Amino acid sequence: MYKKVFILLAAVLLLSCSTTVKNTTKNNFPKSGTLLILPFENLSQTPYAGFKAASVTEGVLRSYGFKTMKGYKELDGEFKETNVTDNSFEYILKGRVVEWRYKTGIDGEPAVSLLIILEDKNGNLLWSAVGGKSQWGHRSIAITAQQLINDIFDDIK
């Protein structure tokens, strides 16, 4: 009897350690074409969170086989959005970072919340997703963000 209760309690504790919430629009994500990735708008209080989120998103999409190009670059340790003058892309991927921090408290759990938007060149919305993830304090924000972005794009692979 105690063994069953212990197993049930352990399962509940392990499953409650990491939380992910995700909502996406109908899957209209194109399977081909070049994606121009712009830096995400940073609504968090963490410096450069928008560039970090865009960079992780680019890496995840490249690992899925998508062709991407950056709409930003690093100059003298500062990230800057670049003016893309050529039309060698078909889609624009942008987003917003709502949360990118370690929560306060004993454990200092990482928490990440993102909105990701895909538009065509004319600004027409094709796909969007919003998600948030928090984990135990021994995880980093980068790992939490990558796992969230993988979860968000899981339906398009």
FIKEVO-904627 format. One record per atom (N, C-alpha, C): residue in one letter; atom name; y, z, x. Coordinates in nm, 2 decimals. Atoms other than C-alpha are relative to their C-alpha. Example, Ala and Ser with C-alpha at 12.3 -4.5 7.8 and 13.67 -1.06 7.14 Angstrom:
<recs>
+------+------+--------+--------+--------+
: code : site :  north :     up :   east :
+------+------+--------+--------+--------+
:    A :    N :  -0.12 :   0.00 :   0.09 :
:    A :   CA :  -0.45 :   0.78 :   1.23 :
:    A :    C :   0.12 :   0.00 :   0.09 :
:    S :    N :  -0.11 :   0.00 :  -0.09 :
:    S :   CA :  -0.11 :   0.71 :   1.37 :
:    S :    C :   0.11 :   0.08 :  -0.08 :
+------+------+--------+--------+--------+
</recs>
This chain:
<recs>
+------+------+--------+--------+--------+
: code : site :  north :     up :   east :
+------+------+--------+--------+--------+
:    M :    N :  -0.12 :   0.00 :   0.08 :
:    M :   CA :   0.00 :   0.00 :   0.00 :
:    M :    C :   0.13 :   0.00 :   0.09 :
:    Y :    N :  -0.12 :  -0.01 :  -0.08 :
:    Y :   CA :   0.25 :   0.10 :   0.27 :
:    Y :    C :   0.01 :  -0.13 :   0.09 :
:    K :    N :  -0.01 :   0.13 :  -0.08 :
:    K :   CA :   0.16 :  -0.22 :   0.47 :
:    K :    C :   0.07 :  -0.11 :  -0.08 :
:    K :    N :  -0.06 :   0.10 :   0.08 :
:    K :   CA :   0.26 :  -0.44 :   0.18 :
:    K :    C :   0.15 :   0.03 :  -0.02 :
:    V :    N :  -0.14 :  -0.04 :   0.01 :
:    V :   CA :   0.59 :  -0.25 :   0.13 :
:    V :    C :   0.07 :  -0.03 :   0.13 :
:    F :    N :  -0.06 :   0.02 :  -0.13 :
:    F :   CA :   0.66 :  -0.27 :   0.50 :
:    F :    C :   0.03 :  -0.15 :   0.02 :
:    I :    N :  -0.01 :   0.15 :  -0.02 :
:    I :   CA :   0.60 :  -0.65 :   0.51 :
:    I :    C :   0.11 :  -0.05 :  -0.10 :
:    L :    N :  -0.10 :   0.04 :   0.09 :
:    L :   CA :   0.81 :  -0.70 :   0.20 :
:    L :    C :   0.14 :   0.04 :   0.05 :
:    L :    N :  -0.13 :  -0.05 :  -0.05 :
:    L :   CA :   1.10 :  -0.49 :   0.34 :
:    L :    C :   0.04 :  -0.08 :   0.13 :
:    A :    N :  -0.03 :   0.07 :  -0.12 :
:    A :   CA :   1.08 :  -0.67 :   0.68 :
:    A :    C :   0.04 :  -0.14 :  -0.04 :
:    A :    N :  -0.04 :   0.13 :   0.04 :
:    A :   CA :   1.09 :  -1.01 :   0.51 :
:    A :    C :   0.14 :  -0.01 :  -0.06 :
:    V :    N :  -0.14 :  -0.01 :   0.06 :
:    V :   CA :   1.40 :  -0.91 :   0.30 :
:    V :    C :   0.10 :   0.01 :   0.11 :
:    L :    N :  -0.10 :  -0.02 :  -0.11 :
:    L :   CA :   1.58 :  -0.79 :   0.61 :
:    L :    C :   0.01 :  -0.12 :   0.09 :
:    L :    N :  -0.01 :   0.12 :  -0.09 :
:    L :   CA :   1.50 :  -1.10 :   0.82 :
:    L :    C :   0.06 :  -0.11 :  -0.08 :
:    L :    N :  -0.06 :   0.10 :   0.08 :
:    L :   CA :   1.60 :  -1.33 :   0.54 :
:    L :    C :   0.15 :   0.02 :  -0.03 :
:    S :    N :  -0.14 :  -0.03 :   0.03 :
:    S :   CA :   1.93 :  -1.15 :   0.48 :
:    S :    C :   0.09 :   0.00 :   0.13 :
:    C :    N :  -0.07 :  -0.01 :  -0.13 :
:    C :   CA :   2.03 :  -1.17 :   0.85 :
:    C :    C :   0.10 :  -0.12 :   0.02 :
:    S :    N :  -0.07 :   0.13 :  -0.01 :
:    S :   CA :   2.16 :  -1.53 :   0.83 :
:    S :    C :   0.03 :  -0.06 :  -0.13 :
:    T :    N :  -0.03 :   0.05 :   0.13 :
:    T :   CA :   2.34 :  -1.67 :   0.54 :
:    T :    C :   0.07 :  -0.14 :   0.01 :
:    T :    N :  -0.07 :   0.13 :   0.00 :
:    T :   CA :   2.43 :  -2.04 :   0.48 :
:    T :    C :   0.02 :  -0.04 :  -0.15 :
:    V :    N :  -0.03 :   0.05 :   0.13 :
:    V :   CA :   2.60 :  -2.18 :   0.18 :
:    V :    C :   0.06 :  -0.14 :   0.02 :
:    K :    N :  -0.04 :   0.14 :  -0.02 :
:    K :   CA :   2.65 :  -2.56 :   0.14 :
:    K :    C :   0.01 :  -0.07 :  -0.13 :
:    N :    N :  -0.02 :   0.09 :   0.11 :
:    N :   CA :   2.78 :  -2.80 :  -0.12 :
:    N :    C :   0.04 :  -0.14 :   0.05 :
:    T :    N :  -0.04 :   0.14 :  -0.04 :
:    T :   CA :   2.80 :  -3.18 :  -0.08 :
:    T :    C :   0.01 :  -0.09 :  -0.12 :
:    T :    N :  -0.01 :   0.10 :   0.11 :
:    T :   CA :   2.90 :  -3.48 :  -0.29 :
:    T :    C :  -0.13 :  -0.08 :   0.00 :
:    K :    N :   0.11 :   0.09 :   0.01 :
:    K :   CA :   2.65 :  -3.74 :  -0.39 :
:    K :    C :  -0.01 :  -0.07 :   0.14 :
:    N :    N :   0.01 :   0.05 :  -0.13 :
:    N :   CA :   2.51 :  -3.89 :  -0.07 :
:    N :    C :   0.04 :  -0.15 :   0.01 :
:    N :    N :  -0.05 :   0.14 :  -0.02 :
:    N :   CA :   2.73 :  -4.20 :  -0.01 :
:    N :    C :   0.03 :  -0.02 :   0.15 :
:    F :    N :  -0.03 :   0.01 :  -0.14 :
:    F :   CA :   2.72 :  -4.15 :   0.37 :
:    F :    C :  -0.06 :  -0.13 :   0.05 :
:    P :    N :   0.05 :   0.13 :  -0.05 :
:    P :   CA :   2.69 :  -4.49 :   0.54 :
:    P :    C :  -0.10 :   0.02 :   0.11 :
:    K :    N :   0.10 :  -0.01 :  -0.11 :
:    K :   CA :   2.39 :  -4.55 :   0.76 :
:    K :    C :   0.03 :  -0.08 :   0.12 :
:    S :    N :  -0.04 :   0.08 :  -0.12 :
:    S :   CA :   2.57 :  -4.79 :   0.99 :
:    S :    C :   0.15 :   0.00 :   0.00 :
:    G :    N :  -0.15 :   0.01 :  -0.02 :
:    G :   CA :   2.92 :  -4.85 :   1.12 :
:    G :    C :   0.05 :   0.11 :   0.09 :
:    T :    N :  -0.06 :  -0.10 :  -0.09 :
:    T :   CA :   3.14 :  -4.66 :   1.36 :
:    T :    C :   0.09 :   0.10 :  -0.07 :
:    L :    N :  -0.07 :  -0.10 :   0.06 :
:    L :   CA :   3.28 :  -4.33 :   1.27 :
:    L :    C :   0.11 :   0.05 :   0.10 :
:    L :    N :  -0.11 :  -0.06 :  -0.08 :
:    L :   CA :   3.63 :  -4.23 :   1.40 :
:    L :    C :   0.01 :   0.15 :  -0.03 :
:    I :    N :   0.00 :  -0.15 :   0.03 :
:    I :   CA :   3.62 :  -3.85 :   1.44 :
:    I :    C :   0.13 :   0.05 :   0.04 :
:    L :    N :  -0.13 :  -0.06 :  -0.02 :
:    L :   CA :   3.96 :  -3.69 :   1.41 :
:    L :    C :  -0.02 :   0.15 :   0.02 :
:    P :    N :   0.00 :  -0.14 :  -0.01 :
:    P :   CA :   4.03 :  -3.33 :   1.51 :
:    P :    C :   0.01 :   0.06 :  -0.14 :
:    F :    N :  -0.01 :  -0.06 :   0.13 :
:    F :   CA :   3.97 :  -3.10 :   1.22 :
:    F :    C :   0.13 :   0.09 :  -0.01 :
:    E :    N :  -0.11 :  -0.08 :   0.02 :
:    E :   CA :   4.27 :  -2.92 :   1.07 :
:    E :    C :  -0.04 :   0.15 :   0.01 :
:    N :    N :   0.04 :  -0.14 :  -0.03 :
:    N :   CA :   4.26 :  -2.56 :   1.19 :
:    N :    C :   0.08 :   0.09 :  -0.09 :
:    L :    N :  -0.05 :  -0.10 :   0.09 :
:    L :   CA :   4.32 :  -2.31 :   0.91 :
:    L :    C :  -0.04 :   0.14 :   0.04 :
:    S :    N :   0.04 :  -0.13 :  -0.05 :
:    S :   CA :   4.17 :  -2.03 :   1.11 :
:    S :    C :   0.10 :   0.05 :   0.10 :
:    Q :    N :  -0.09 :  -0.06 :  -0.10 :
:    Q :   CA :   4.34 :  -1.80 :   1.35 :
:    Q :    C :  -0.05 :  -0.02 :   0.15 :
:    T :    N :   0.06 :   0.02 :  -0.13 :
:    T :   CA :   4.12 :  -1.92 :   1.64 :
:    T :    C :   0.06 :  -0.13 :   0.06 :
:    P :    N :  -0.06 :   0.12 :  -0.07 :
:    P :   CA :   4.30 :  -2.16 :   1.89 :
:    P :    C :  -0.11 :  -0.10 :   0.02 :
:    Y :    N :   0.09 :   0.11 :  -0.03 :
:    Y :   CA :   4.14 :  -2.50 :   1.92 :
:    Y :    C :  -0.12 :  -0.01 :  -0.09 :
:    A :    N :   0.12 :   0.00 :   0.09 :
:    A :   CA :   3.88 :  -2.43 :   1.64 :
:    A :    C :  -0.02 :  -0.14 :  -0.06 :
:    G :    N :   0.01 :   0.14 :   0.06 :
:    G :   CA :   3.96 :  -2.78 :   1.49 :
:    G :    C :  -0.06 :  -0.10 :   0.09 :
:    F :    N :   0.06 :   0.09 :  -0.10 :
:    F :   CA :   3.88 :  -2.96 :   1.81 :
:    F :    C :  -0.14 :   0.04 :   0.03 :
:    K :    N :   0.14 :  -0.04 :  -0.02 :
:    K :   CA :   3.57 :  -2.75 :   1.87 :
:    K :    C :  -0.09 :  -0.04 :  -0.11 :
:    A :    N :   0.08 :   0.04 :   0.12 :
:    A :   CA :   3.44 :  -2.82 :   1.52 :
:    A :    C :  -0.03 :  -0.15 :   0.00 :
:    A :    N :   0.01 :   0.14 :   0.00 :
:    A :   CA :   3.51 :  -3.19 :   1.56 :
:    A :    C :  -0.10 :  -0.04 :   0.11 :
:    S :    N :   0.09 :   0.04 :  -0.11 :
:    S :   CA :   3.33 :  -3.20 :   1.90 :
:    S :    C :  -0.15 :   0.03 :  -0.03 :
:    V :    N :   0.14 :  -0.03 :   0.03 :
:    V :   CA :   3.02 :  -3.02 :   1.77 :
:    V :    C :  -0.05 :  -0.10 :  -0.11 :
:    T :    N :   0.04 :   0.09 :   0.11 :
:    T :   CA :   3.02 :  -3.25 :   1.46 :
:    T :    C :  -0.04 :  -0.14 :   0.07 :
:    E :    N :   0.02 :   0.13 :  -0.07 :
:    E :   CA :   3.04 :  -3.56 :   1.69 :
:    E :    C :  -0.14 :   0.01 :   0.07 :
:    G :    N :   0.13 :  -0.01 :  -0.06 :
:    G :   CA :   2.74 :  -3.43 :   1.89 :
:    G :    C :  -0.12 :   0.00 :  -0.09 :
:    V :    N :   0.11 :   0.00 :   0.10 :
:    V :   CA :   2.53 :  -3.37 :   1.59 :
:    V :    C :  -0.02 :  -0.14 :  -0.06 :
:    L :    N :   0.01 :   0.13 :   0.06 :
:    L :   CA :   2.61 :  -3.71 :   1.44 :
:    L :    C :  -0.06 :  -0.10 :   0.10 :
:    R :    N :   0.06 :   0.08 :  -0.10 :
:    R :   CA :   2.53 :  -3.88 :   1.77 :
:    R :    C :  -0.15 :   0.02 :   0.02 :
:    S :    N :   0.14 :  -0.03 :  -0.01 :
:    S :   CA :   2.20 :  -3.70 :   1.79 :
:    S :    C :  -0.08 :  -0.06 :  -0.12 :
:    Y :    N :   0.06 :   0.07 :   0.11 :
:    Y :   CA :   2.12 :  -3.85 :   1.45 :
:    Y :    C :   0.00 :  -0.15 :   0.01 :
:    G :    N :   0.00 :   0.15 :  -0.02 :
:    G :   CA :   2.19 :  -4.20 :   1.58 :
:    G :    C :   0.12 :  -0.07 :  -0.05 :
:    F :    N :  -0.13 :   0.07 :   0.05 :
:    F :   CA :   2.54 :  -4.26 :   1.44 :
:    F :    C :   0.08 :  -0.03 :   0.12 :
:    K :    N :  -0.09 :   0.05 :  -0.10 :
:    K :   CA :   2.79 :  -4.45 :   1.65 :
:    K :    C :   0.14 :   0.07 :  -0.04 :
:    T :    N :  -0.12 :  -0.07 :   0.02 :
:    T :   CA :   3.11 :  -4.24 :   1.69 :
:    T :    C :   0.10 :  -0.04 :   0.11 :
:    M :    N :  -0.10 :   0.01 :  -0.10 :
:    M :   CA :   3.44 :  -4.26 :   1.87 :
:    M :    C :   0.10 :   0.11 :  -0.03 :
:    K :    N :  -0.09 :  -0.11 :   0.01 :
:    K :   CA :   3.69 :  -3.98 :   1.93 :
:    K :    C :   0.14 :  -0.05 :  -0.03 :
:    G :    N :  -0.14 :   0.02 :   0.03 :
:    G :   CA :   4.04 :  -3.97 :   1.78 :
:    G :    C :   0.08 :   0.10 :   0.07 :
:    Y :    N :  -0.07 :  -0.10 :  -0.08 :
:    Y :   CA :   4.14 :  -3.71 :   2.03 :
:    Y :    C :  -0.04 :   0.00 :   0.14 :
:    K :    N :   0.04 :  -0.01 :  -0.14 :
:    K :   CA :   4.14 :  -3.64 :   2.40 :
:    K :    C :   0.06 :   0.13 :   0.06 :
:    E :    N :  -0.05 :  -0.12 :  -0.07 :
:    E :   CA :   4.21 :  -3.36 :   2.65 :
:    E :    C :   0.09 :  -0.05 :   0.11 :
:    L :    N :  -0.10 :   0.03 :  -0.10 :
:    L :   CA :   4.52 :  -3.38 :   2.86 :
:    L :    C :   0.06 :   0.13 :   0.05 :
:    D :    N :  -0.05 :  -0.12 :  -0.07 :
:    D :   CA :   4.61 :  -3.10 :   3.11 :
:    D :    C :  -0.05 :   0.12 :  -0.07 :
:    G :    N :   0.06 :  -0.12 :   0.06 :
:    G :   CA :   4.38 :  -2.85 :   2.93 :
:    G :    C :   0.04 :   0.01 :  -0.15 :
:    E :    N :  -0.04 :   0.00 :   0.14 :
:    E :   CA :   4.54 :  -2.93 :   2.59 :
:    E :    C :  -0.07 :  -0.12 :  -0.07 :
:    F :    N :   0.06 :   0.11 :   0.08 :
:    F :   CA :   4.36 :  -3.13 :   2.32 :
:    F :    C :   0.11 :  -0.06 :  -0.09 :
:    K :    N :  -0.10 :   0.08 :   0.07 :
:    K :   CA :   4.58 :  -3.40 :   2.16 :
:    K :    C :  -0.07 :  -0.10 :  -0.09 :
:    E :    N :   0.05 :   0.11 :   0.08 :
:    E :   CA :   4.51 :  -3.64 :   1.87 :
:    E :    C :   0.06 :  -0.12 :   0.06 :
:    T :    N :  -0.04 :   0.12 :  -0.05 :
:    T :   CA :   4.53 :  -3.99 :   1.99 :
:    T :    C :   0.03 :  -0.10 :  -0.11 :
:    N :    N :  -0.03 :   0.11 :   0.10 :
:    N :   CA :   4.68 :  -4.29 :   1.81 :
:    N :    C :  -0.11 :  -0.11 :   0.03 :
:    V :    N :   0.10 :   0.11 :  -0.01 :
:    V :   CA :   4.39 :  -4.53 :   1.75 :
:    V :    C :   0.06 :  -0.13 :  -0.05 :
:    T :    N :  -0.07 :   0.12 :   0.03 :
:    T :   CA :   4.54 :  -4.87 :   1.76 :
:    T :    C :  -0.10 :  -0.12 :  -0.03 :
:    D :    N :   0.10 :   0.10 :   0.02 :
:    D :   CA :   4.22 :  -5.08 :   1.76 :
:    D :    C :  -0.07 :   0.03 :  -0.14 :
:    N :    N :   0.07 :  -0.02 :   0.13 :
:    N :   CA :   4.02 :  -5.13 :   1.44 :
:    N :    C :  -0.15 :  -0.01 :   0.02 :
:    S :    N :   0.14 :   0.01 :  -0.03 :
:    S :   CA :   3.68 :  -5.09 :   1.60 :
:    S :    C :  -0.08 :   0.11 :  -0.07 :
:    F :    N :   0.08 :  -0.10 :   0.07 :
:    F :   CA :   3.57 :  -4.83 :   1.35 :
:    F :    C :   0.01 :  -0.04 :  -0.15 :
:    E :    N :   0.00 :   0.03 :   0.14 :
:    E :   CA :   3.48 :  -4.85 :   0.98 :
:    E :    C :   0.03 :   0.12 :  -0.09 :
:    Y :    N :  -0.01 :  -0.12 :   0.08 :
:    Y :   CA :   3.50 :  -4.49 :   0.87 :
:    Y :    C :   0.08 :   0.11 :   0.08 :
:    I :    N :  -0.08 :  -0.11 :  -0.06 :
:    I :   CA :   3.72 :  -4.18 :   0.94 :
:    I :    C :  -0.07 :   0.13 :  -0.05 :
:    L :    N :   0.05 :  -0.13 :   0.03 :
:    L :   CA :   3.56 :  -3.84 :   0.96 :
:    L :    C :   0.10 :   0.11 :   0.04 :
:    K :    N :  -0.09 :  -0.11 :  -0.03 :
:    K :   CA :   3.79 :  -3.54 :   0.94 :
:    K :    C :  -0.04 :   0.12 :  -0.08 :
:    G :    N :   0.04 :  -0.12 :   0.06 :
:    G :   CA :   3.78 :  -3.19 :   0.82 :
:    G :    C :   0.10 :   0.11 :   0.01 :
:    R :    N :  -0.08 :  -0.12 :  -0.01 :
:    R :   CA :   3.92 :  -2.84 :   0.80 :
:    R :    C :  -0.09 :   0.12 :   0.04 :
:    V :    N :   0.07 :  -0.13 :  -0.04 :
:    V :   CA :   3.81 :  -2.52 :   0.97 :
:    V :    C :   0.07 :   0.11 :  -0.07 :
:    V :    N :  -0.06 :  -0.11 :   0.08 :
:    V :   CA :   3.86 :  -2.24 :   0.73 :
:    V :    C :  -0.03 :   0.14 :   0.07 :
:    E :    N :   0.03 :  -0.12 :  -0.07 :
:    E :   CA :   3.69 :  -1.97 :   0.94 :
:    E :    C :  -0.08 :  -0.03 :   0.13 :
:    W :    N :   0.06 :   0.02 :  -0.12 :
:    W :   CA :   3.58 :  -1.96 :   1.30 :
:    W :    C :   0.02 :   0.12 :   0.09 :
:    R :    N :  -0.03 :  -0.12 :  -0.06 :
:    R :   CA :   3.56 :  -1.61 :   1.43 :
:    R :    C :  -0.13 :   0.10 :   0.00 :
:    Y :    N :   0.09 :  -0.11 :   0.00 :
:    Y :   CA :   3.36 :  -1.30 :   1.50 :
:    Y :    C :   0.05 :   0.11 :  -0.10 :
:    K :    N :  -0.04 :  -0.10 :   0.10 :
:    K :   CA :   3.38 :  -1.05 :   1.21 :
:    K :    C :   0.02 :   0.13 :   0.08 :
:    T :    N :  -0.03 :  -0.13 :  -0.07 :
:    T :   CA :   3.52 :  -0.71 :   1.30 :
:    T :    C :  -0.11 :   0.10 :  -0.05 :
:    G :    N :   0.10 :  -0.10 :   0.04 :
:    G :   CA :   3.28 :  -0.41 :   1.29 :
:    G :    C :  -0.09 :   0.02 :   0.12 :
:    I :    N :   0.10 :  -0.04 :  -0.11 :
:    I :   CA :   2.99 :  -0.28 :   1.49 :
:    I :    C :  -0.07 :  -0.12 :   0.06 :
:    D :    N :   0.08 :   0.11 :  -0.05 :
:    D :   CA :   2.79 :  -0.60 :   1.51 :
:    D :    C :   0.08 :  -0.12 :   0.04 :
:    G :    N :  -0.08 :   0.12 :  -0.04 :
:    G :   CA :   3.07 :  -0.86 :   1.53 :
:    G :    C :  -0.07 :  -0.13 :  -0.03 :
:    E :    N :   0.07 :   0.12 :   0.04 :
:    E :   CA :   2.88 :  -1.13 :   1.34 :
:    E :    C :   0.09 :  -0.12 :   0.01 :
:    P :    N :  -0.08 :   0.13 :   0.00 :
:    P :   CA :   2.99 :  -1.49 :   1.40 :
:    P :    C :   0.00 :  -0.05 :  -0.15 :
:    A :    N :  -0.02 :   0.06 :   0.13 :
:    A :   CA :   3.12 :  -1.66 :   1.09 :
:    A :    C :   0.08 :  -0.13 :   0.01 :
:    V :    N :  -0.06 :   0.13 :   0.00 :
:    V :   CA :   3.20 :  -2.03 :   1.04 :
:    V :    C :   0.01 :  -0.06 :  -0.14 :
:    S :    N :  -0.01 :   0.06 :   0.13 :
:    S :   CA :   3.33 :  -2.21 :   0.74 :
:    S :    C :   0.08 :  -0.14 :   0.02 :
:    L :    N :  -0.05 :   0.13 :  -0.02 :
:    L :   CA :   3.40 :  -2.59 :   0.73 :
:    L :    C :   0.01 :  -0.08 :  -0.12 :
:    L :    N :   0.00 :   0.11 :   0.10 :
:    L :   CA :   3.51 :  -2.87 :   0.50 :
:    L :    C :   0.00 :  -0.13 :   0.08 :
:    I :    N :   0.01 :   0.13 :  -0.07 :
:    I :   CA :   3.41 :  -3.22 :   0.62 :
:    I :    C :   0.01 :  -0.11 :  -0.10 :
:    I :    N :  -0.04 :   0.11 :   0.09 :
:    I :   CA :   3.54 :  -3.54 :   0.47 :
:    I :    C :  -0.03 :  -0.13 :   0.07 :
:    L :    N :   0.02 :   0.13 :  -0.05 :
:    L :   CA :   3.43 :  -3.90 :   0.52 :
:    L :    C :   0.08 :  -0.10 :  -0.09 :
:    E :    N :  -0.07 :   0.10 :   0.08 :
:    E :   CA :   3.67 :  -4.18 :   0.41 :
:    E :    C :  -0.02 :  -0.14 :   0.07 :
:    D :    N :  -0.01 :   0.13 :  -0.06 :
:    D :   CA :   3.69 :  -4.55 :   0.46 :
:    D :    C :   0.14 :  -0.02 :   0.06 :
:    K :    N :  -0.13 :   0.02 :  -0.06 :
:    K :   CA :   3.98 :  -4.71 :   0.64 :
:    K :    C :   0.12 :   0.01 :  -0.09 :
:    N :    N :  -0.11 :  -0.01 :   0.10 :
:    N :   CA :   4.19 :  -4.72 :   0.32 :
:    N :    C :   0.02 :   0.14 :  -0.05 :
:    G :    N :  -0.02 :  -0.13 :   0.05 :
:    G :   CA :   4.16 :  -4.35 :   0.27 :
:    G :    C :  -0.08 :   0.04 :  -0.12 :
:    N :    N :   0.08 :  -0.03 :   0.11 :
:    N :   CA :   3.90 :  -4.37 :  -0.01 :
:    N :    C :  -0.11 :   0.10 :   0.04 :
:    L :    N :   0.11 :  -0.10 :  -0.02 :
:    L :   CA :   3.67 :  -4.07 :  -0.03 :
:    L :    C :  -0.14 :  -0.06 :  -0.02 :
:    L :    N :   0.14 :   0.05 :   0.01 :
:    L :   CA :   3.31 :  -4.16 :   0.04 :
:    L :    C :  -0.10 :   0.12 :  -0.01 :
:    W :    N :   0.09 :  -0.11 :   0.00 :
:    W :   CA :   3.15 :  -3.82 :   0.10 :
:    W :    C :   0.08 :   0.12 :   0.05 :
:    S :    N :  -0.06 :  -0.12 :  -0.05 :
:    S :   CA :   3.25 :  -3.46 :   0.15 :
:    S :    C :  -0.10 :   0.11 :  -0.01 :
:    A :    N :   0.09 :  -0.12 :   0.00 :
:    A :   CA :   3.08 :  -3.13 :   0.22 :
:    A :    C :   0.08 :   0.12 :   0.04 :
:    V :    N :  -0.06 :  -0.13 :  -0.04 :
:    V :   CA :   3.18 :  -2.77 :   0.25 :
:    V :    C :  -0.12 :   0.10 :   0.02 :
:    G :    N :   0.11 :  -0.09 :  -0.03 :
:    G :   CA :   2.97 :  -2.50 :   0.41 :
:    G :    C :   0.05 :   0.12 :   0.07 :
:    G :    N :  -0.03 :  -0.12 :  -0.07 :
:    G :   CA :   2.98 :  -2.15 :   0.55 :
:    G :    C :  -0.13 :   0.06 :   0.05 :
:    K :    N :   0.12 :  -0.06 :  -0.06 :
:    K :   CA :   2.74 :  -1.96 :   0.77 :
:    K :    C :   0.05 :   0.12 :   0.08 :
:    S :    N :  -0.02 :  -0.12 :  -0.08 :
:    S :   CA :   2.73 :  -1.61 :   0.92 :
:    S :    C :  -0.14 :   0.04 :   0.05 :
:    Q :    N :   0.13 :  -0.04 :  -0.06 :
:    Q :   CA :   2.46 :  -1.46 :   1.14 :
:    Q :    C :   0.01 :   0.14 :   0.07 :
:    W :    N :   0.00 :  -0.13 :  -0.07 :
:    W :   CA :   2.37 :  -1.15 :   1.34 :
:    W :    C :   0.09 :  -0.01 :   0.12 :
:    G :    N :  -0.09 :  -0.01 :  -0.11 :
:    G :   CA :   2.60 :  -1.03 :   1.62 :
:    G :    C :  -0.04 :  -0.06 :   0.13 :
:    H :    N :   0.05 :   0.06 :  -0.13 :
:    H :   CA :   2.38 :  -1.16 :   1.90 :
:    H :    C :   0.01 :  -0.15 :   0.01 :
:    R :    N :  -0.02 :   0.14 :  -0.01 :
:    R :   CA :   2.45 :  -1.52 :   1.81 :
:    R :    C :   0.14 :  -0.04 :   0.03 :
:    S :    N :  -0.14 :   0.04 :  -0.03 :
:    S :   CA :   2.75 :  -1.71 :   1.93 :
:    S :    C :   0.05 :  -0.09 :  -0.12 :
:    I :    N :  -0.07 :   0.08 :   0.10 :
:    I :   CA :   3.00 :  -1.90 :   1.72 :
:    I :    C :  -0.05 :  -0.14 :   0.01 :
:    A :    N :   0.05 :   0.14 :  -0.02 :
:    A :   CA :   2.89 :  -2.23 :   1.88 :
:    A :    C :  -0.13 :  -0.02 :  -0.06 :
:    I :    N :   0.13 :   0.02 :   0.06 :
:    I :   CA :   2.53 :  -2.18 :   1.77 :
:    I :    C :   0.01 :   0.00 :  -0.15 :
:    T :    N :  -0.02 :  -0.01 :   0.14 :
:    T :   CA :   2.64 :  -2.08 :   1.43 :
:    T :    C :   0.06 :  -0.12 :  -0.06 :
:    A :    N :  -0.07 :   0.12 :   0.05 :
:    A :   CA :   2.87 :  -2.38 :   1.39 :
:    A :    C :  -0.10 :  -0.12 :   0.01 :
:    Q :    N :   0.09 :   0.11 :  -0.01 :
:    Q :   CA :   2.60 :  -2.62 :   1.52 :
:    Q :    C :  -0.11 :   0.01 :  -0.11 :
:    Q :    N :   0.10 :  -0.01 :   0.10 :
:    Q :   CA :   2.34 :  -2.48 :   1.28 :
:    Q :    C :   0.06 :  -0.04 :  -0.14 :
:    L :    N :  -0.06 :   0.04 :   0.13 :
:    L :   CA :   2.59 :  -2.51 :   0.99 :
:    L :    C :   0.02 :  -0.15 :  -0.01 :
:    I :    N :  -0.02 :   0.15 :   0.00 :
:    I :   CA :   2.68 :  -2.87 :   1.08 :
:    I :    C :  -0.13 :  -0.07 :  -0.02 :
:    N :    N :   0.13 :   0.05 :   0.02 :
:    N :   CA :   2.31 :  -2.95 :   1.11 :
:    N :    C :  -0.04 :   0.01 :  -0.15 :
:    D :    N :   0.03 :  -0.02 :   0.14 :
:    D :   CA :   2.26 :  -2.80 :   0.76 :
:    D :    C :   0.08 :  -0.09 :  -0.09 :
:    I :    N :  -0.09 :   0.08 :   0.08 :
:    I :   CA :   2.56 :  -2.99 :   0.62 :
:    I :    C :  -0.05 :  -0.15 :   0.00 :
:    F :    N :   0.04 :   0.14 :  -0.01 :
:    F :   CA :   2.43 :  -3.33 :   0.75 :
:    F :    C :  -0.15 :  -0.02 :  -0.01 :
:    D :    N :   0.15 :   0.01 :   0.01 :
:    D :   CA :   2.06 :  -3.26 :   0.69 :
:    D :    C :  -0.04 :  -0.11 :  -0.10 :
:    D :    N :   0.04 :   0.10 :   0.10 :
:    D :   CA :   2.06 :  -3.49 :   0.38 :
:    D :    C :   0.02 :  -0.14 :   0.05 :
:    I :    N :  -0.04 :   0.14 :  -0.04 :
:    I :   CA :   2.19 :  -3.80 :   0.57 :
:    I :    C :  -0.09 :  -0.05 :   0.11 :
:    K :    N :   0.08 :   0.05 :  -0.11 :
:    K :   CA :   1.94 :  -3.81 :   0.86 :
:    K :    C :  -0.09 :  -0.11 :  -0.04 :
+------+------+--------+--------+--------+
</recs>
